[in-house]
Amino acid sequence: MAIDYNKRPNPQPAAPAQQQPPQPPVSLQKLTLTKSAPSVSLTKQGSTTGHLRVNLNWTQGRGGGLFRRSSGVDLDLACLWEFTDGTKGIVQALGNSFQAPRTGNPVIYLDGDDRSGSVAGGENMYIDLSQSQRIRRILIFAYIYEGTPNWASANGVVTVFPQSGPQIEVLLDDATNGAVSCAIALLENRNGELVINREVRYIRGAQDAVDHAYGWGMNWKGGRK
C-alpha cells in the first residue's frame, strides 16, 4: 500500500464538527503503565464504549526544556492502524491523513496539528470503540518532524481517556536521544478483548522505520512539508 505524505495541510484543519464526541467527565482515577505492569484490558475494566481520546502533551513555555515554543520543534502524534479486513494505513497530520478510513464514518481521527507545542491541550486522537470489531491493532507513536531529537528534555506524556473508567498514562521516559520516533502504546483486539500495552520504544527513523520495527508491511516514499 503506497503511502504519500508529501504535503502538509495549511491551514490546519480540525475534525468535522459532527465527529467531535462530548468530552467525558474527568476521572480522578489514573493507571500508569510501567515496565513491570505494561498492560491493561479496556474490556475487563468496562471501558469499551464511546470514543477513546489519546492526548499527547510535552514541556512548553520558558524554562521548560528543549521542547519550548521558541525552539521550533514540531512533535507529532500519529498511529499505524490495521483493520480486521486487512486494510492498513497511517493517521497523521502529514499528508492530510487525519482519519481512517479516508471516507465514511472514521474509526480513528486526529483533531488537529500543534506545530509549536503552544497549544495547552496538546494533540488529540480519537478512536471510536463502537467500531471495535473492525480493529485488529493500532500502534500509537510520536515523531519529531523538526528540531533536535532530545526526548529526555521533552517530559512527554500520553494520556488515554476512556469514556468511562480510569485514565491510562504512559510516560515517555527511558529516552534514547537521537531517535526520531517513539512507539508509545499498542492497542490490540485479542479475540474480542481490547488491550493496551505500553511500548515506549525509541526508533532511529521516521514512519517507515516504525513500520519496519512492528512489521506493518506498507510501502513508503519520502516526503516533506
Secondary structure as the mmCIF struct_conf table of DSSP 4:
data_model
#
loop_
_struct_conf.conf_type_id
_struct_conf.id
_struct_conf.beg_label_comp_id
_struct_conf.beg_label_asym_id
_struct_conf.beg_label_seq_id
_struct_conf.end_label_comp_id
_struct_conf.end_label_asym_id
_struct_conf.end_label_seq_id
STRN STRN1 ALA A 2 ILE A 3
BEND BEND1 ASN A 10 PRO A 11
HELX_LH_PP_P HELX_LH_PP_P1 GLN A 12 PRO A 16
HELX_RH_3T_P HELX_RH_3T_P1 ALA A 17 GLN A 19
HELX_LH_PP_P HELX_LH_PP_P2 PRO A 21 SER A 27
BEND BEND2 LEU A 28 LEU A 28
STRN STRN2 LYS A 30 THR A 32
BEND BEND3 LYS A 35 ALA A 37
STRN STRN3 SER A 39 SER A 41
TURN_TY1_P TURN_TY1_P1 LEU A 42 GLY A 46
BEND BEND4 THR A 49 GLY A 50
STRN STRN4 HIS A 51 ASN A 57
BEND BEND5 GLY A 61 GLY A 61
TURN_TY1_P TURN_TY1_P2 ARG A 62 GLY A 63
BEND BEND6 GLY A 64 GLY A 64
BEND BEND7 LEU A 66 ARG A 68
HELX_RH_3T_P HELX_RH_3T_P2 ARG A 69 SER A 71
TURN_TY1_P TURN_TY1_P3 GLY A 72 GLY A 72
STRN STRN5 ASP A 74 PHE A 83
TURN_TY1_P TURN_TY1_P4 THR A 84 ASP A 85
BEND BEND8 GLY A 86 GLY A 86
STRN STRN6 LYS A 88 VAL A 91
STRN STRN7 GLN A 92 GLN A 92
TURN_TY1_P TURN_TY1_P5 ALA A 93 ALA A 93
HELX_RH_3T_P HELX_RH_3T_P3 LEU A 94 ASN A 96
STRN STRN8 SER A 97 SER A 97
STRN STRN9 GLN A 99 ALA A 100
BEND BEND9 PRO A 101 ASN A 105
BEND BEND10 VAL A 107 VAL A 107
STRN STRN10 ILE A 108 LEU A 110
BEND BEND11 ARG A 115 GLY A 117
TURN_TY1_P TURN_TY1_P6 ALA A 120 GLY A 121
STRN STRN11 GLU A 123 ASP A 128
HELX_RH_3T_P HELX_RH_3T_P4 LEU A 129 ARG A 134
STRN STRN12 ILE A 135 GLU A 146
BEND BEND12 GLY A 147 GLY A 147
HELX_RH_3T_P HELX_RH_3T_P5 TRP A 151 SER A 153
TURN_TY1_P TURN_TY1_P7 ALA A 154 ALA A 154
STRN STRN13 VAL A 157 PHE A 161
BEND BEND13 GLN A 163 GLY A 165
STRN STRN14 GLN A 167 LEU A 171
BEND BEND14 ASP A 174 ASP A 174
TURN_TY1_P TURN_TY1_P8 ASN A 177 GLY A 178
BEND BEND15 VAL A 180 VAL A 180
STRN STRN15 SER A 181 ARG A 190
TURN_TY1_P TURN_TY1_P9 ASN A 191 GLY A 192
STRN STRN16 GLU A 193 ILE A 203
BEND BEND16 ARG A 204 ALA A 206
HELX_RH_AL_P HELX_RH_AL_P1 GLN A 207 TYR A 214
TURN_TY1_P TURN_TY1_P10 GLY A 215 GLY A 215
STRN STRN17 ASN A 219 TRP A 220
#
